[in-house]
Amino acid sequence: MNTELLKYRKQFEMELLEDIFPYWIKYGVDNNGDGFYGAIDLDNKPVAGINKSCVLNARILWTFSEADLMYPNPKYKEMADRAYNVLINHFYDEAFGGFFMEIAPDNSMANSIKHTYAQAFAIYALCKYYEQSKSENVLQLIQKTFEVLEDKTKDKNNLGYFEAFTREWQLIEENRMADNNEPKSMNTHLHVLEAYAALYKVWKNDLVENRLRELLMIFLDKIIRPSGHLGIFFDIDFNEVEHTKGTNSFGHDIEASWLLLEAAEILGDENLIEKYKIVAVKMADAVERVAVDKDGGLFLESTRFGSHIRTNKHWWPQAETLVGFMNAFQISGNRKHWETMILSWDFINKHVIDHERGEWFTKVNRLGVPFLEEPENDPSPYYRNDWKIDPWKCPYHNGRAMMELVKRIDLINNKQHE
């Protein structure tokens, strides 16, 4: 097993150091400005006129902050510093707090909506940048943003957080991360939890601790279904709405399986850690049962209570599959979880990574053939298939997956040598 671990560790590290990181450094940086391009096409050319998103910028900041922590390198530090400067100089709202959703190519404000999801990613990224930089100014900005998030987005009468707001933090119904503008979503809460776990790691504040514990309990009590899959959209009282009860989002399921346990471990609550170890394996097994294809690729979702499966394979669920099954293997010791992870990696390596032009294709079909344009009868949510970089297509899922796998293999090997 040790030889096998080292073999794959080398592959994951090569993908990081020879593909993902160099790609973003070479093609992502806006050579005419101080930030990053809003979109890059399949030929690695900038797409003119595309707004820059807070989510993309924050994810670049997180990725290269972590990269510099793992592999200290002036180029990675420069990317992290650039992303931080753009975030505070162009996305941050000095007047009302929080971060704008989009800026124009010239860095002027383009979309003043304040989305809880975007604020969470800003906190998540800034926490990693603080780990890397140790700057007190960064920590103060994190603390200020947390206070705004708690004051403006927390539901004061019910569990959870609302979705979208005007620049002045007035609650709005449109622009929610929801199909029918439902007031609460699994996706936003997953990333608020991710952000608060990162925050508690660097700032042992009592309120952060309480909110992180509350979020972990919301997932246990309200979001994770008995099947091991996640509910999707919720009403004001945090009951899942009828129209999503028959839908499974497999990428979120497998991503949550490891993020939730990580959050419990950062919190340090042994009772929750043990509960989430059981949950993590249950969720991974639920995904494996219905969503992992014979070739290791992960389907996007199922609808109509599983009677309809969208068999296309998008880049980000493939990346999360690797970490989710590696996590399940570490917990269970069951080799089938390791083998699923390897099968998934083989699919990614053969079909999802663009070995000719770099980075990963946004979406491939069931057989692994890349979509090079958007099919009218099967549109992707938010992102486009004819771009390598866009407001949502970022180095966070695949870059984080490679770094997680390297760290987890090192952890196993270190334990074996103790």
KAWO-V933757 format. One record per pair of residues at least 12 apart in sequence whose C-alpha atoms are under 6 Angstrom apart, sorted by the first residue. I is the first residue (numbers start at 1). J is the second residue. If there is no record, write none. Layout:
# KAWO-V933757
((I,J) (I,J))
This chain:
# KAWO-V933757
((9,406) (12,402) (20,359) (35,86) (38,50) (38,51) (38,52) (38,390) (39,389) (39,390) (40,387) (40,388) (40,389) (41,387) (41,388) (42,386) (42,387) (42,388) (51,103) (51,104) (51,105) (52,102) (52,103) (53,101) (53,102) (53,391) (54,101) (54,102) (55,118) (56,391) (56,392) (56,394) (58,122) (58,125) (59,396) (61,80) (61,83) (61,125) (62,125) (62,128) (63,396) (64,76) (64,80) (65,80) (65,128) (65,129) (65,132) (69,132) (98,145) (100,112) (100,113) (100,114) (101,113) (112,167) (113,165) (113,166) (113,167) (114,164) (114,165) (114,166) (114,167) (115,164) (116,163) (117,188) (120,192) (120,195) (123,142) (123,195) (124,195) (124,198) (127,199) (162,184) (163,176) (164,176) (183,235) (184,234) (185,233) (185,234) (186,232) (196,212) (197,263) (228,282) (228,283) (228,286) (229,253) (230,253) (246,303) (246,304) (246,305) (247,302) (247,303) (248,301) (248,302) (249,301) (250,300) (250,301) (251,317) (254,321) (254,324) (255,320) (257,280) (257,283) (258,324) (261,276) (281,328) (296,343) (296,344) (296,347) (297,344) (297,347) (298,313) (298,318) (299,311) (299,312) (299,313) (300,313) (311,366) (312,365) (312,366) (313,363) (313,364) (313,365) (314,362) (314,363) (315,362) (315,363) (316,397) (319,397) (319,398) (319,401) (322,341) (323,401) (325,337) (325,341) (351,368) (362,385) (371,385) (372,385) (372,386) (373,385) (373,386))
